Amino acid sequence: MIKLIESFINLSKSRKLEKKSLQKLFSDSSKTKNSFMLERQEMFLQFVLPILEKYDNTLKERNEIDFNDMINHATDLIKENTSKTSYKYVIIDEYQDISYSRFNLIKEIRDISGARLICVGDDWQSIYRFAGSDISLFSNFEKYVGKYILLLIEQTYRNSQSLIDITSDFIKKNPRQFSKNPKSKKETLEEPIKFVHYPEDNLVSTFINTVKLLKEKYGNKNILVLGRHSFDVNGLINLTTDDRIKYYESSGKLKVKGFEEVDIKFLTVHKSKGTEADNVILLNLENNLFGFPNKMSDDPILHVLLSEQEEYKLAEERRLFYVALTRTKNENILLIPSDVSLFVKEILSDNNYLVNSNGDLLKTTNCPYCITGKLVIRDNTSNGKKFLGCSNFPVCNQTFNDLSILENQFLCPDCNSGFMTKRTGKYGIFLGCTNYPKCKSTINLQ
């Protein structure tokens, strides 16, 4: 709730909306056609407007201004001082994080100078809505600034092409993001993203083992540990039971016993933007409200204060996850629990991988019956055993009992709808079709 109020204050002040304007906006049935949301918005205003008023009065009493005030005052001064300026260009970096107040400042400077506007930004990395950023000012550039030329910067230098391919496919699922095709000349890594499963209550040991493996492979190269929230680091530093990891909050340094010579630092993903590391470890990939994605991050109340509503579900969280995946020069290690987050499931599924109950990474295969489904590991509740079932169930109810199919995908050459799996007969080991006795295809392995 506190974060929601902070975002409300930032967005409303960015748009210079006073009490009456906010009341009118939040009660406009043409913008909010859902009667439940309309009632919710009006209820929200009842307690948030006094907070906004108290906030502004406190600033006045202290003779202080906040960042939005600073920008808005500067804009007002330019309007009052209409003398012609000689600016030829206004050049803006990180334009994807533009807020309405900063855009108004730029507009006023441009109007009195006739300057040309040059903006550099990456809409795939727009992650500061809570601070007043409005991505529609970027995605609908022509609507706000007029005719323009779009130049794509697609050559990248940090990530390998294999990582770029995975992350680009992930972010471009939102059709509102600009379509780009980043390219890299770096050597392609076979597994730029690794999935490390950890049993419940065993995060610390898994983390230390991951650091050990990275040190063995890369020496003392630095490691960046990322969390969706600042409290994600708490799972590593429960000092009442484990002193193998010490965290220094002021610097973000993580001191791991036995690996003191390795520079390890913890940051939230928001703070990591613009940084990079040789390798990255990503925490808190749980499927819950405060996992990654954070399912409470997109309160529709804030949509009223934005130029345009983002219709794609968890759009900003998707961009934030993209930022997390692309901070590494080499590998990104995802520490995953048993109930894994939606985004991790998506990465696994889209790249034809799944993780079994032991944490082993397995290649998936298409269901040979319906073709469009994937074979996934399921539990038989009656006997507790695992089996392979089609992801299109109940439309396709095909099952296989042999999990090794995922590791050795050998389609039967005769029936094309079963898999050849190892069996033992009176003449030794052989491959037989899973459709036996309907299909009696065999291959002698002796």
C-alpha positions in Angstrom: 0.0 0.0 0.0 2.9 2.4 0.8 4.4 1.7 -2.6 1.1 2.3 -4.3 0.7 5.7 -2.5 4.3 6.7 -3.4 3.6 5.8 -7.1 0.3 7.8 -6.9 2.1 10.9 -5.6 4.8 10.7 -8.2 2.5 10.2 -11.1 -0.1 12.8 -10.0 2.6 15.4 -9.3 4.4 14.6 -12.6 1.1 15.5 -14.4 0.5 18.5 -12.1 -2.9 17.2 -11.1 -4.5 19.0 -8.1 -7.3 17.8 -5.9 -10.2 18.8 -8.2 -8.5 17.4 -11.3 -7.8 14.1 -9.5 -11.4 13.8 -8.3 -12.7 14.5 -11.8 -10.3 12.0 -13.4 -10.9 9.2 -10.9 -14.7 9.5 -11.2 -14.8 9.7 -15.0 -17.0 6.7 -16.0 -15.9 7.1 -19.7 -12.3 6.2 -18.7 -13.2 3.5 -16.1 -16.3 1.6 -17.4 -16.1 -1.1 -14.7 -18.4 -0.1 -11.9 -16.3 -2.0 -9.3 -13.1 -0.2 -10.3 -14.9 3.1 -10.3 -16.0 2.6 -6.7 -12.6 1.3 -5.8 -10.9 4.5 -7.3 -13.2 6.8 -5.4 -12.6 4.9 -2.1 -8.8 5.1 -2.8 -9.0 8.9 -3.2 -10.8 9.3 0.1 -7.8 8.3 2.1 -5.0 9.2 -0.4 -5.8 12.9 -1.0 -5.3 13.9 2.6 -1.9 12.1 2.5 -1.0 14.0 -0.7 -2.1 17.3 1.0 -0.1 16.5 4.1 3.0 15.6 2.0 2.8 19.0 0.1 2.3 21.0 3.3 5.2 19.3 5.0 7.5 20.2 2.0 6.3 23.9 2.3 6.9 23.9 6.0 10.4 22.7 5.6 11.0 25.0 2.6 11.8 21.9 0.5 10.9 20.6 -3.0 10.8 17.1 -4.4 12.1 16.1 -7.8 8.7 16.6 -9.6 8.5 20.1 -8.0 11.9 20.9 -9.3 11.0 19.9 -12.9 7.6 21.6 -12.7 9.0 24.9 -11.4 11.7 24.9 -14.1 8.9 24.4 -16.7 6.9 27.3 -15.3 10.0 29.6 -15.3 10.6 28.8 -19.0 6.9 29.6 -19.8 7.3 33.0 -18.0 10.6 33.9 -19.6 9.6 33.7 -23.3 12.9 35.1 -24.6 14.3 33.2 -27.7 17.1 30.8 -27.0 19.6 29.5 -29.5 19.5 25.8 -28.8 19.9 23.7 -32.0 19.5 20.3 -30.4 18.0 18.8 -27.2 19.7 15.5 -26.6 18.2 13.1 -24.1 19.6 9.8 -22.9 17.5 7.0 -21.2 14.4 8.3 -22.8 12.4 5.2 -22.0 12.2 6.5 -18.4 10.7 9.8 -19.3 8.0 11.2 -17.1 5.2 13.5 -18.0 6.8 16.4 -16.1 10.2 16.0 -17.7 8.5 15.7 -21.1 6.7 19.1 -20.5 10.1 20.7 -19.6 11.6 19.4 -22.9 8.6 20.5 -24.9 8.8 24.1 -23.5 12.5 24.3 -24.3 11.8 23.0 -27.8 8.9 25.4 -28.4 10.9 28.5 -27.6 14.1 27.4 -29.4 12.9 25.4 -32.4 15.6 22.8 -31.4 15.7 19.3 -32.9 15.1 16.5 -30.5 17.4 13.5 -30.3 16.3 10.8 -27.9 18.2 7.6 -27.1 16.5 4.8 -25.1 15.5 1.2 -25.0 11.8 0.5 -24.4 12.7 -3.0 -23.4 14.2 -1.6 -20.2 11.5 0.8 -19.1 11.1 -0.1 -15.4 10.5 3.0 -13.4 6.8 3.6 -13.5 6.7 3.7 -9.7 8.9 6.9 -10.0 6.7 8.6 -12.6 7.9 7.1 -15.8 5.3 6.8 -18.6 6.3 4.4 -21.4 3.6 5.7 -23.8 5.7 8.8 -24.2 8.3 6.5 -25.8 6.1 4.0 -27.6 3.8 6.8 -29.1 6.7 9.1 -29.9 5.2 10.6 -33.0 1.9 11.5 -31.2 3.8 13.7 -28.8 6.7 15.2 -30.9 5.7 14.9 -34.5 7.4 13.2 -37.4 10.6 11.5 -36.6 13.3 9.1 -37.9 13.8 5.9 -36.0 17.4 4.5 -35.9 17.9 1.1 -34.3 21.1 0.3 -32.4 21.2 -3.5 -32.6 24.9 -4.3 -32.0 25.5 -5.3 -28.4 28.8 -6.1 -26.6 27.9 -7.5 -23.2 25.8 -10.7 -23.9 26.5 -13.7 -26.0 24.2 -14.3 -29.0 22.7 -17.3 -27.4 21.5 -15.2 -24.4 20.3 -12.5 -26.7 18.2 -14.9 -28.6 16.5 -16.2 -25.5 15.9 -12.8 -23.9 14.7 -11.1 -27.1 12.1 -13.8 -27.7 10.9 -13.3 -24.1 10.6 -9.5 -24.2 9.0 -9.4 -27.7 6.0 -11.4 -26.6 4.5 -8.0 -25.6 3.5 -6.6 -29.1 3.7 -3.1 -27.8 7.5 -3.3 -27.5 9.5 -2.1 -30.5 10.7 -5.0 -32.6 14.5 -5.2 -32.6 17.0 -7.9 -33.5 20.1 -7.4 -31.3 23.3 -9.0 -32.5 26.6 -9.9 -30.7 30.0 -10.8 -31.9 30.8 -12.5 -28.6 31.4 -16.3 -28.5 28.2 -18.2 -28.2 27.7 -20.0 -24.9 26.0 -23.4 -24.9 24.0 -22.6 -21.7 24.0 -18.9 -21.0 21.1 -19.4 -18.6 21.4 -22.2 -16.0 18.6 -23.5 -13.8 19.7 -24.7 -10.4 17.0 -26.4 -8.4 17.3 -26.1 -4.6 15.3 -28.1 -2.0 13.2 -26.2 0.5 15.3 -24.7 3.3 18.5 -25.4 1.5 19.0 -22.1 -0.4 22.3 -21.1 1.4 24.1 -24.4 0.6 22.9 -24.3 -3.0 24.1 -20.6 -3.3 27.5 -21.4 -1.9 27.9 -24.4 -4.2 26.9 -22.2 -7.2 29.6 -19.7 -6.2 32.1 -22.6 -6.0 31.3 -23.8 -9.5 31.6 -20.3 -10.9 35.0 -19.8 -9.3 36.2 -23.1 -10.7 35.1 -22.1 -14.2 35.9 -18.3 -14.2 38.4 -17.8 -11.4 37.9 -14.8 -9.2 35.6 -13.0 -11.7 33.0 -10.8 -10.0 29.4 -12.1 -9.3 26.3 -10.0 -9.1 23.4 -11.4 -7.0 20.1 -9.9 -8.0 16.7 -9.9 -6.2 13.3 -8.5 -7.3 13.1 -6.9 -3.8 15.6 -5.7 -1.3 14.4 -8.3 1.2 15.3 -11.2 -1.2 18.8 -11.2 0.3 17.3 -12.2 3.7 17.2 -15.9 2.6 21.0 -15.9 2.4 21.8 -14.1 5.6 19.8 -15.7 8.4 22.7 -15.2 10.9 20.8 -16.9 13.7 21.5 -20.3 12.0 24.2 -19.7 9.5 27.2 -17.4 9.4 28.7 -18.6 6.1 27.4 -15.5 4.3 27.7 -12.0 5.6 25.9 -9.0 4.0 27.1 -5.4 4.2 24.0 -3.4 3.4 25.8 0.0 2.8 28.0 -1.4 0.1 25.9 -4.4 -1.0 28.9 -6.7 -0.5 28.3 -10.4 0.2 31.1 -12.0 2.0 31.0 -15.8 1.4 33.2 -17.9 3.8 35.9 -19.6 1.8 35.4 -17.3 -1.2 36.5 -13.9 0.3 38.7 -13.1 -2.8 35.6 -13.2 -5.1 33.8 -9.8 -5.5 30.2 -10.7 -4.8 27.6 -8.0 -4.6 23.8 -7.9 -4.0 21.5 -5.4 -5.8 17.8 -5.2 -6.5 17.1 -5.5 -10.3 16.0 -1.9 -10.4 19.3 -0.7 -9.0 21.3 -3.0 -11.3 20.1 -1.2 -14.4 23.1 0.2 -16.2 25.5 -2.2 -14.4 27.0 -5.5 -15.5 29.0 -8.4 -14.1 31.0 -11.4 -15.3 28.3 -13.7 -13.9 24.9 -13.2 -12.3 22.9 -15.2 -9.8 19.1 -14.5 -9.6 17.2 -15.1 -6.4 13.5 -15.4 -5.3 12.1 -17.0 -8.4 9.0 -18.3 -6.6 5.5 -18.4 -7.8 3.8 -16.1 -5.2 2.7 -12.6 -4.7 6.1 -11.3 -3.9 8.1 -13.5 -6.2 9.4 -12.6 -9.7 7.2 -11.5 -11.3 5.7 -9.5 -8.4 2.0 -10.1 -9.0 1.0 -7.0 -7.0 3.0 -4.5 -9.0 0.4 -3.6 -11.6 -2.4 -2.0 -9.6 -5.0 -0.8 -12.1 -5.6 2.4 -10.0 -2.4 3.8 -11.5 -3.6 3.3 -15.1 -5.8 6.3 -14.6 -2.7 8.5 -14.2 -0.9 7.2 -17.3 -1.2 8.5 -20.8 -2.1 5.0 -22.0 -2.9 1.8 -20.2 -0.6 -1.2 -20.8 -2.8 -4.0 -21.8 -0.2 -6.8 -21.8 -0.3 -8.6 -18.5 2.7 -7.9 -16.1 4.3 -5.8 -18.9 6.7 -3.9 -16.6 7.6 -7.0 -14.6 8.5 -8.6 -18.0 10.8 -5.7 -18.8 12.3 -6.0 -15.3 13.0 -9.7 -15.7 14.6 -8.9 -19.1 16.9 -6.4 -17.4 17.8 -9.1 -14.8 18.7 -11.7 -17.4 20.9 -9.3 -19.4 23.3 -8.0 -16.7 25.8 -10.8 -17.3 28.8 -11.0 -19.6 28.8 -14.8 -19.3 26.2 -16.9 -17.4 23.0 -16.1 -15.5 22.3 -18.7 -12.8 18.6 -18.9 -11.8 18.1 -20.5 -8.4 14.7 -22.1 -8.6 12.5 -23.6 -5.8 9.9 -26.4 -6.3 7.1 -23.9 -7.1 8.8 -21.9 -9.8 7.8 -18.5 -11.1 5.7 -17.9 -14.2 8.6 -16.3 -16.0 11.0 -19.1 -15.4 8.4 -21.7 -16.5 8.0 -19.6 -19.7 11.8 -19.5 -20.4 12.0 -23.2 -19.8 9.0 -24.0 -22.0 9.9 -21.7 -24.9 13.4 -23.1 -25.1 12.3 -26.7 -24.9 13.5 -27.4 -21.4 11.9 -28.5 -18.2 13.3 -29.3 -14.7 12.3 -32.6 -13.0 11.8 -33.1 -9.3 15.5 -33.7 -8.8 16.5 -30.4 -10.4 17.8 -32.1 -13.5 17.4 -30.1 -16.7 15.8 -32.2 -19.4 15.1 -31.5 -23.1 11.3 -31.7 -23.9 9.8 -33.2 -26.9 6.6 -32.9 -28.8 3.8 -35.3 -28.1 3.9 -37.8 -31.1 0.1 -38.1 -31.0 -1.2 -34.5 -31.2 2.2 -33.0 -32.4 1.4 -29.6 -30.9 1.7 -30.6 -27.2 4.8 -31.1 -25.1 5.5 -34.1 -22.9 5.8 -32.9 -19.3 6.4 -34.8 -16.0 3.3 -35.4 -13.9 2.6 -37.2 -10.6 0.2 -40.2 -10.4 -1.8 -39.4 -7.2 -3.0 -43.0 -6.8 0.5 -44.6 -6.6 2.9 -41.7 -6.2 4.8 -42.5 -9.3 5.8 -40.0 -12.0 4.9 -40.3 -15.7 5.0 -38.2 -18.9 1.7 -36.6 -20.0 0.8 -34.3 -22.8 0.6 -30.6 -22.1 -2.7 -30.5 -24.1 -4.5 -32.8 -21.6 -7.5 -33.4 -21.5 -7.7 -32.8 -25.3 -4.8 -35.3 -25.7 -4.6 -37.9 -22.9 -1.5 -39.7 -24.2 0.9 -40.9 -21.4 4.3 -42.6 -21.1 5.7 -44.3 -18.0 9.4 -44.1 -19.0 10.9 -40.7 -18.0 14.1 -41.5 -19.9 12.3 -40.6 -23.1 13.1 -37.0 -22.3 16.9 -37.7 -22.3 16.9 -40.0 -25.3 14.2 -39.0 -27.7 14.1 -41.8 -30.2 10.9 -42.0 -32.2 9.8 -45.4 -33.3 10.8 -45.7 -37.1 7.8 -48.0 -37.8 4.7 -46.5 -36.1 6.0 -42.9 -35.6 3.8 -42.5 -32.5 5.8 -44.4 -29.9 9.4 -44.1 -28.5 12.1 -46.7 -28.5 13.1 -47.4 -24.9 15.6 -49.8 -23.4 14.3 -53.3 -22.4 15.8 -56.6 -21.3 14.8 -59.9 -22.9 16.1 -63.5 -23.0 18.6 -62.4 -25.6 19.9 -59.4 -23.7 19.3 -55.6 -23.9 17.3 -54.2 -26.8 15.2 -51.2 -27.8 11.4 -51.7 -28.0 8.5 -49.4 -28.9 6.4 -48.0 -26.1 3.3 -48.9 -28.2 4.0 -52.7 -27.7 2.0 -55.0 -28.3 0.4 -52.8 -31.1 3.8 -52.1 -32.5 6.5 -54.8 -32.2 9.4 -52.8 -33.6 12.7 -53.7 -31.9 16.4 -52.9 -32.3 19.0 -55.3 -31.0 21.7 -53.5 -28.9 24.0 -56.6 -28.4 
